[in-house]
């Protein structure tokens, strides 16, 4: 039958169906006579005793008899087939809608709070890790697919039956339809939705989110109004929170992050000048030295008050170093890291994540605590040596005496120096955080490898590091210098812009301070970690007792220049006997609390610092709307999870990426301890 005839036939069928039977008096008057004269339906046509169906069929026949006589003739059997086909299509649509609702229930099920699901997840993840030890690192799509399968199989077996083949096909079509056409969409789309919605504003600076069941505990520094400034009380709160997590058997790992303070202006006018990096995000402004100093008058009170603050910081660092066991601590840095409190973020035993906004300014600046972190410099050398990426001799000295032009370390430099382990673009940070949190349910010894996997699939190339331009000169000058004066002579002999910039900057600094740092870096690098921390604290404390420090407080620069006095201060005062501080009552700075007005600010993600009006926070779980490189190039092999190696390092077996390939056998890339340690 041609399309024209089919169309005409459908028009006749619809006209028949829509005919105003109730208002046709002729039809209504003759209906009973028509029904009496109609032949009875064959018993084979209607099975069983179904009177209502028989009456309906007779009525249709009566209407057909009348319609064909007074309107238009048509085949009743074909009409019935037409109606049955329409009914089947309608039922199929209803069935598809019901099935889609079922699929949505599967996706929206609260797996996070399902104890049975979370109990079974570690064994599933264990299987994933074993697969990767044989086949290589998965990418994000593969891991997401495996999580999808785990949830779907659990839902159909424990909640309600689902046609999984149909579900996976539906999910694939849905994802494909939502996929952006532009291959670079991730670089420009939904930038405001990078992170979760709600800023954590609380009277408590340290916000702790316990895992639901076993998993990762999250500690968030949550006072962006104060730029997360570190006071004595706040340091003590952080120390106690970390200690408490160590004693909680449900906590498999600890994630430390911060609600970053972002001073960026979204209305900045685009300039035609050279593009430069704008450092607007701050994890913390560091220790509250300036704020404490401004509260006091008198040298003695200032000394003891600043010493109290410093003691609170180093006590916290000691507690972390001495108290940490096999539990992994992961830090997320999406802004500037304060140098005077650097160990709270970049401690050697942490797994450290940084974004393109991560910054560590190592420039030597006169301040209340100008001595660089000596332990960090030693840790840097140990980490790069263990990975086979040796630093030039003298690099620690170069960094400790850096001028502002060369002292800013970003992602590429931090990776090169072994000060961070993973680089993840800000746009992927929340996804990485959430994935790591999902994988953290694994108990030791597989916690490390599970979280490593989660972060590895988001790891990206950070770009070239700036140090490669000067590494040869650094070794030639800083590595060979036997004294500070010798170092200056070597720089003068180079005579290029690099050396002239460094020398010009040193001319603005106290000569005693420069020589103290030179001696501390050159002669004390072989000390034990806790001894280096004590030395840092001691040297900063002694600096605050010098005339140069008082000169700096007055914003002057009439430094000590007499050679004999300089040598005496360096050898006898700085590296001599310890100071005895006054027992005067100290002044402790109290940071401002977040107010209700602050709580009403647009949501800020505590991981990325991005403002948002939707989505769910991976740290707090809160919402205000209804709406490949491996981490360190190591992969655990099947042996890593065997009973014979249960206490060994899960990363010491097999290398996956050349970026971190040269780790010595049997050495953990996170702690750098041997497998038997």
GUNU-538997 format. One record per residue (C-alpha): x, y, z; residue in three letters. Coordinates in pm, whole numbers, plus 50000, padded with zeros to 5 digits. Example, Ala and Ser with C-alpha at 12.3 -4.5 7.8 and 13.67 -1.06 7.14 Angstrom:
residues 2
512304955050780ALA
513674989450714SER
//
This chain:
residues 677
500005000050000UNK
501375034149903UNK
502145060850163UNK
499295082350029UNK
496765054750077UNK
498105046950424UNK
497775083450519UNK
494255085050381UNK
493355053450568UNK
494655067850897UNK
492605099150838UNK
489475077850794UNK
490295057851110UNK
490815089651315UNK
487635104851174UNK
485765073551278UNK
487275074251626UNK
486565111351677UNK
483095111151530UNK
480545127951767UNK
478535096751839UNK
476865110552150UNK
475435140651964UNK
474275121051655UNK
470575116251732UNK
470005093851432UNK
472725070351550UNK
471565070651913UNK
467935063851816UNK
468825035251592UNK
471585020951812UNK
469474994551981UNK
467934983651647UNK
471404982051496UNK
472684960451781UNK
469694937051751UNK
470274932451381UNK
474074928451421UNK
475394892951389UNK
476674878851714UNK
480414875951752UNK
481844842151681UNK
482754823051997UNK
486214817551848UNK
486664854951823UNK
486154861352192UNK
487414834952426UNK
485734828352756UNK
482914845952936UNK
483874882452877UNK
480594900652841UNK
481994935552863UNK
484474929252586UNK
481704913952373UNK
479524944652424UNK
482384967852330UNK
483054947852017UNK
479354948751922UNK
479274986251980UNK
482264991151749UNK
480574969751489UNK
477424990751524UNK
479415022851480UNK
481245007951181UNK
477904997451023UNK
476495032451065UNK
479705050750958UNK
480225030450640UNK
476585035950541UNK
476365073450602UNK
480035086050602UNK
482805065350448UNK
483465028650402UNK
486545012250559UNK
487804977950668UNK
486964971951037UNK
489694945651081UNK
492344969850961UNK
490994996251196UNK
491274972451492UNK
494854964051389UNK
495585001451373UNK
494265007251726UNK
496154977251868UNK
499394990351713UNK
498825024451870UNK
498135008552207UNK
501344987952191UNK
503385019052111UNK
501815037552403UNK
502535008752638UNK
506135007852515UNK
506525044952590UNK
505135039552938UNK
507455009752983UNK
510495030152872UNK
509615058053114UNK
509265033353397UNK
512585017753306UNK
514285051653298UNK
512865059553642UNK
514345026653764UNK
517735035753616UNK
517595069853784UNK
516815053554118UNK
519905031954071UNK
522065062454001UNK
520645083554284UNK
520775056354548UNK
522605066854866UNK
525585043654836UNK
527605065955070UNK
525405056955366UNK
524865020455276UNK
527025001355523UNK
526854968555331UNK
527974985055008UNK
530925001855177UNK
531914969755350UNK
532184951655019UNK
533994979454835UNK
537544972854970UNK
537614937554829UNK
536444950754492UNK
539134977754489UNK
541704951354584UNK
540794933154265UNK
541214965154064UNK
544674970554209UNK
545724935254122UNK
544484939753765UNK
546514971553725UNK
549654955553862UNK
549464932553559UNK
547964954553287UNK
549144989453381UNK
547515020753519UNK
543885027153435UNK
542595060553315UNK
539725079653475UNK
537085066053235UNK
538035030353321UNK
537915036653694UNK
534575054653666UNK
533205025253466UNK
534345000453730UNK
532685020954006UNK
529525022253794UNK
529534984453758UNK
530094979254130UNK
527155001554219UNK
524874986353955UNK
525604950254057UNK
525084958954423UNK
521794977054353UNK
520274949054148UNK
521274922654401UNK
520314941154720UNK
517724967854637UNK
515624959654327UNK
516134940554007UNK
517494959653711UNK
518224948753355UNK
521934957353371UNK
522524953252999UNK
519744978052927UNK
521045001153202UNK
524605002253071UNK
523305008552719UNK
521065036652848UNK
523915051453049UNK
526265050852752UNK
523745068552526UNK
523035094152796UNK
526725101752851UNK
527345104052479UNK
524455128352437UNK
525795150152717UNK
529345149652587UNK
530485183952460UNK
531315186552092UNK
534415207452161UNK
537435185652254UNK
538765213752472UNK
535495220152653UNK
537025211052989UNK
539235241652960UNK
536375266552936UNK
533085250153029UNK
531505252153373UNK
534525268453533UNK
532275281853809UNK
531195246553891UNK
534665233053951UNK
534115228554319UNK
531365222254565UNK
528945248654669UNK
529085257655032UNK
531915275155203UNK
532615260555542UNK
531995289355778UNK
532095278756138UNK
533155291656475UNK
535785264256467UNK
538825270656250UNK
539515233556212UNK
536495215856060UNK
536615178056079UNK
534515155055863UNK
534555119355986UNK
534145091255732UNK
530815073255717UNK
532085039355816UNK
535745034755732UNK
537595057855498UNK
539295091755484UNK
538805118355747UNK
538925153955612UNK
540405182755807UNK
539625216755656UNK
541135249955762UNK
538045271055723UNK
538565307855789UNK
539095325155453UNK
538155358455613UNK
541375356755817UNK
543275339955530UNK
543485309355756UNK
546105326855967UNK
547765303256213UNK
547515314256576UNK
548675295256881UNK
545165282956959UNK
544505272856599UNK
547755253356583UNK
546805234956899UNK
543345226956755UNK
544965213056439UNK
547415192056639UNK
544625177256851UNK
542475169756544UNK
545335150656381UNK
546055131756703UNK
542405122156738UNK
542315108456384UNK
545345086956461UNK
543395070256742UNK
540275063756534UNK
540295028356389UNK
537725038656125UNK
540075064655975UNK
542145048355702UNK
543735080955584UNK
543655118155650UNK
542985145355393UNK
544075180555488UNK
542785209655283UNK
541775245955325UNK
539055269755218UNK
541375291955020UNK
541175329555038UNK
540825342754683UNK
541425379654613UNK
540795376954239UNK
538385401254073UNK
536135385653813UNK
535675420553658UNK
539365425753583UNK
539825443453252UNK
541785423652996UNK
545125440352933UNK
547065440652611UNK
550295437452807UNK
552255405352849UNK
550255378053022UNK
551475371653376UNK
550435347553647UNK
548255364253909UNK
548695348754251UNK
545345354954416UNK
544735322754608UNK
546155317454956UNK
545935285355158UNK
547125303655468UNK
548895336355539UNK
551105316855779UNK
551995321456143UNK
550545352256310UNK
553905368856378UNK
552995403556251UNK
549605403656422UNK
551165393056753UNK
553985418356726UNK
551525446956668UNK
549715438456991UNK
552755443257216UNK
555055471257318UNK
558435463557463UNK
561175440657341UNK
560905413857609UNK
557165409257570UNK
557535407057193UNK
560275380857224UNK
558345357557454UNK
555055362157267UNK
556585353856927UNK
558525325157082UNK
555255311257221UNK
553695312056873UNK
556765295556719UNK
556715268856989UNK
553095260956908UNK
554035256056542UNK
557055233956604UNK
555175213556865UNK
552535206356600UNK
555195196556345UNK
556965174156601UNK
553645157656681UNK
553005150356313UNK
556495136356250UNK
556655115456567UNK
553015104356576UNK
552475093856217UNK
552295056456162UNK
551275038055848UNK
548255060855803UNK
548555081855490UNK
548125119655512UNK
547195137055187UNK
547385174955150UNK
545695195254875UNK
547255228954785UNK
545325252054554UNK
546985284454656UNK
550095299654809UNK
551715278855081UNK
553235299155369UNK
556975293255401UNK
556985299455776UNK
554445271155824UNK
555425249355530UNK
555675216255717UNK
551915215955779UNK
551445211655404UNK
554645197255255UNK
555895173855525UNK
558105146255381UNK
555785118055484UNK
552685133555324UNK
551275126654981UNK
551125162254846UNK
548805174554571UNK
549205208554406UNK
547385227754130UNK
548455255453895UNK
547655279754179UNK
550085262454414UNK
552975285354505UNK
555815284154756UNK
557755316654778UNK
561245306854892UNK
562625342054857UNK
564795352855150UNK
562925381255320UNK
563625399855641UNK
560775391555876UNK
560075378956226UNK
561335344456117UNK
563635347455811UNK
565545314755852UNK
564425291455568UNK
562995256955649UNK
566215237255683UNK
564495203655715UNK
562585209955393UNK
565885215955210UNK
567345183355341UNK
564135164855259UNK
564295179054907UNK
567765164554853UNK
566795130554996UNK
563645128254788UNK
565275136854454UNK
568245114254523UNK
565935085054603UNK
564085090454275UNK
567325092254076UNK
566765128553972UNK
569745143354147UNK
569875180254220UNK
572975200954140UNK
575345204954434UNK
574615237054619UNK
570965238154521UNK
569795240054882UNK
572035270254935UNK
570775286754617UNK
567175282454729UNK
567825293855087UNK
569385326354962UNK
566975332354674UNK
566045366654552UNK
562345373454477UNK
563015370554103UNK
564115334154138UNK
562525321954460UNK
558935315054354UNK
558285277854318UNK
555215266554124UNK
553975232454019UNK
556835223453778UNK
559535234354025UNK
557845218154324UNK
557655185254134UNK
561295187754024UNK
562425193354382UNK
560325164754519UNK
558335188754737UNK
555015177154588UNK
553995143954439UNK
550995151054217UNK
550015179753989UNK
546275181953919UNK
544695211153729UNK
542215230553939UNK
539385220953703UNK
539925184353796UNK
540735188854165UNK
537255182554303UNK
536895151254090UNK
540285138954211UNK
539335146354571UNK
536065127654540UNK
537685097854368UNK
540415095954631UNK
537785097454902UNK
535875068654740UNK
539015047554719UNK
540075055355077UNK
537765028655221UNK
540515003055169UNK
542204992655493UNK
546014990855522UNK
548234980355359UNK
546254988555043UNK
545055023155147UNK
548145039555000UNK
547925022354664UNK
544175028254632UNK
544495065654693UNK
547585066654472UNK
545485052454190UNK
542725077954242UNK
545155106954222UNK
547295091653948UNK
544515091653692UNK
544135129453734UNK
547865136953736UNK
548885160053452UNK
551995175053301UNK
552735207053493UNK
555065222353236UNK
558845227753228UNK
560595238853544UNK
562565271353539UNK
565555257053723UNK
566795237253426UNK
568125269753277UNK
570415276453574UNK
571245241953711UNK
574755241453562UNK
575525276253698UNK
574065267454038UNK
576445238154075UNK
579395258353946UNK
578775287454184UNK
576775276254488UNK
578015240454488UNK
581685250254487UNK
581575279754730UNK
583515273955053UNK
582385305755228UNK
579865333155177UNK
582545356955056UNK
583745330354813UNK
580155326654692UNK
579935364054622UNK
583235363354434UNK
582025334954213UNK
578795353354132UNK
580715384854045UNK
582935364553815UNK
579885351453626UNK
578735386953558UNK
575445379153384UNK
571965392353464UNK
571215362253685UNK
574235367553911UNK
573895405453915UNK
570255402854023UNK
571155380054313UNK
574065401954429UNK
572005433654406UNK
569325418154623UNK
571825405954883UNK
573075441654918UNK
569675450655069UNK
569835423255335UNK
571665421255669UNK
575175406455606UNK
574975386955932UNK
571715370255832UNK
573145359755494UNK
576165343555659UNK
574085326355925UNK
571915310155658UNK
575005300355456UNK
576525283055757UNK
573275265955862UNK
572725251355515UNK
576345241355446UNK
577345227355783UNK
574185213255938UNK
572435194755654UNK
573415160655795UNK
571525165156121UNK
568495144356215UNK
565075158756119UNK
564075168956471UNK
567505184856529UNK
567055205856215UNK
563675217656340UNK
565245227856670UNK
567995246356484UNK
565485265356271UNK
563555275956579UNK
566725285756767UNK
568175306856483UNK
564905325656429UNK
564645331956800UNK
568175346056813UNK
567525367956509UNK
564735384656705UNK
567295394556971UNK
569645412756734UNK
570115449256648UNK
569395440756283UNK
565955428056381UNK
565245460056576UNK
566395479856276UNK
563995460656054UNK
561145467056300UNK
561825504356256UNK
561745499555875UNK
565405509355858UNK
568355491455699UNK
571435503055887UNK
572665467155923UNK
575775455356106UNK
578665457055855UNK
581785454556070UNK
583605422555965UNK
584775413356315UNK
581355419456464UNK
579735399056187UNK
581995368956249UNK
581455371256623UNK
577675372456586UNK
577625343056346UNK
579935319656537UNK
579385329656898UNK
575855343156916UNK
573835324256655UNK
575585290856686UNK
576545294557050UNK
574645289157372UNK
570855288457378UNK
568975319057493UNK
567015320657814UNK
563735338457762UNK
561905358858018UNK
559085342158208UNK
556905372358139UNK
553265364558057UNK
552825362557683UNK
550355379357449UNK
548415355557225UNK
546735368656912UNK
543145357256854UNK
541985355256493UNK
538565369656402UNK
535695345056389UNK
533545340256081UNK
530255359056119UNK
526755352655988UNK
527455378555720UNK
530405357755610UNK
528235326655612UNK
525875343755367UNK
528655349255115UNK
528575329854785UNK
529695293954834UNK
533395287054813UNK
534835252654760UNK
537225243455042UNK
539295223554792UNK
539485246654493UNK
538445280254635UNK
535985284454348UNK
532695302454410UNK
529635282754305UNK
525875282454340UNK
525285245654285UNK
526735210554320UNK
527815191954627UNK
530915198054831UNK
533275167854834UNK
534565178755172UNK
531375186955359UNK
528735169455151UNK
526725201755176UNK
524705216754893UNK
522795248854841UNK
520905237854532UNK
518885208754404UNK
520495209454114UNK
548765097653264UNK
551045100353488UNK
550965080753807UNK
551435098054136UNK
555005086854166UNK
555425063053875UNK
555045032454096UNK
552475004954073UNK
551844977354316UNK
552204942754168UNK
550254912554275UNK
553054904454518UNK
552404936954699UNK
549114923654822UNK
550144888454903UNK
550284875855259UNK
554034872655230UNK
554404909755168UNK
551574923755374UNK
553884947255562UNK
555944957655263UNK
555734989155054UNK
552984985754791UNK
554915007854549UNK
558344992054542UNK
557784966354270UNK
557034980053928UNK
557485013253752UNK
554815026153517UNK
555905061053413UNK
559295075053325UNK
558515106353523UNK
559325088353848UNK
561015057153718UNK
564255056153911UNK
563005048554261UNK
565435023854423UNK
564024988854478UNK
562314983554810UNK
561955020554888UNK
558515035454951UNK
557965066054728UNK
555805082254994UNK
557975077955307UNK
561285067455144UNK
561635040155401UNK
562745005155317UNK
560184977455277UNK
561144962955613UNK
560844996155793UNK
//
